[in-house]
Amino acid sequence: MPPAEAATERQRIDKWLFFARVVKSRSLAAKLAQAGGVRVNRNKIEQAAYAVKPGDVLTITLERRVLVYRVLAPGTRRGPAEEARLLYEDLSPMPSATGPGAETAVAARDPGTGRPTKRDRRLLDRWRDGQ
């Protein structure tokens, strides 16, 4: 394999995170990597210049979730989301219904129960003022 092809196989982690649309900017990707929010093959990295290659498994800790991605290809640009999805395979666990970060279901109410409407409040005010 010529050296030029070997160089294109690997890509800086901050560029890859930006191209894969994990973060909004490359500087945020660099900060995430330097803060220890990214693991490559279970090893914590602390450099934005760390080179990832196809086959690496990334564990990315974001504010409200943990993403597990297998790198399929290096990125060439920050394109649309459909193009970004071709760069990785999502191995993230499905969120549990009761775990942290789970969406809370809103309890269903019968019509007429719960908070009074504006009309109901006006009727209550008239009733209170009348006494």
C-alpha positions in Angstrom: 0.0 0.0 0.0 1.5 3.4 -1.0 2.1 5.9 1.8 -0.5 8.3 0.3 -3.3 5.7 0.8 -2.2 4.9 4.3 -2.4 8.6 5.2 -6.0 8.8 3.9 -7.1 5.7 6.0 -6.6 7.6 9.2 -8.2 10.9 10.3 -7.9 13.2 13.3 -10.7 12.5 15.8 -11.8 16.1 15.9 -12.3 16.2 12.1 -14.1 12.8 12.1 -16.5 13.9 14.9 -17.3 17.1 13.0 -17.8 15.3 9.6 -20.0 12.7 11.3 -22.2 15.4 12.7 -21.6 14.4 16.4 -20.8 18.0 17.3 -21.6 21.3 15.7 -18.1 22.6 15.2 -14.6 21.3 15.0 -13.5 23.4 17.9 -16.2 21.7 20.0 -15.0 18.3 18.8 -11.4 19.2 19.9 -12.7 20.3 23.3 -14.7 17.1 23.7 -11.6 15.0 22.9 -9.3 17.0 25.1 -11.7 16.8 28.0 -11.7 13.0 27.9 -15.2 12.6 26.5 -14.1 10.2 23.8 -12.8 6.7 24.1 -11.3 4.8 21.2 -11.4 1.0 21.6 -12.0 1.5 25.3 -8.9 3.7 25.7 -9.5 7.3 26.9 -7.9 9.8 24.6 -6.9 13.4 25.5 -5.7 14.7 22.1 -7.7 16.1 19.3 -5.0 14.9 16.9 -5.6 11.3 17.8 -5.9 9.4 14.5 -8.9 7.0 14.1 -9.2 4.4 11.4 -12.0 2.2 10.0 -12.9 -0.5 12.5 -12.2 1.6 15.6 -15.0 1.7 18.2 -15.7 5.2 19.6 -17.5 5.7 22.9 -18.6 9.4 23.0 -20.0 10.9 26.2 -22.2 13.8 25.5 -24.3 15.9 27.9 -27.4 13.7 28.0 -26.4 10.5 26.3 -23.6 8.1 25.4 -23.0 7.2 21.8 -21.1 4.1 20.6 -20.0 4.2 17.0 -17.9 1.9 14.9 -15.9 4.0 12.3 -16.6 2.8 8.8 -14.8 5.4 6.8 -12.9 8.7 7.2 -14.9 11.8 6.2 -14.0 14.1 3.4 -16.4 17.0 4.2 -19.3 17.9 6.6 -22.1 17.0 4.3 -25.8 16.3 4.9 -26.9 13.9 7.6 -27.4 11.0 5.1 -23.8 11.3 4.0 -22.6 11.5 7.6 -24.4 8.3 8.5 -22.2 6.4 6.0 -19.1 7.2 8.2 -20.2 5.1 11.1 -22.3 2.2 12.4 -24.4 3.0 15.5 -23.8 0.5 18.3 -25.4 2.6 21.0 -27.5 0.8 23.5 -31.3 1.5 23.3 -32.3 3.9 26.1 -34.2 2.2 28.9 -37.7 3.4 29.8 -36.8 4.0 33.5 -33.1 4.9 33.4 -31.6 8.4 33.6 -32.5 10.6 30.6 -35.7 8.6 29.9 -38.6 10.5 28.6 -41.3 10.9 31.2 -44.8 10.1 29.9 -47.4 12.7 30.5 -50.4 11.2 32.5 -53.6 11.2 30.4 -56.4 13.2 31.9 -60.1 13.0 31.4 -61.6 16.0 29.7 -62.6 18.7 32.2 -60.1 17.6 34.8 -56.8 19.3 35.6 -56.1 23.0 35.2 -59.2 25.2 34.7 -59.6 26.9 31.4 -59.8 30.7 31.1 -63.6 30.4 30.9 -63.7 28.3 34.1 -61.5 30.8 35.9 -63.8 33.7 34.9 -66.8 31.7 36.2 -65.0 31.0 39.5 -64.1 34.7 39.9 -67.8 35.7 39.3 -68.9 33.2 41.8 -66.4 34.4 44.5 -67.2 38.1 43.9 -70.9 37.4 44.2 -70.6 36.1 47.7 
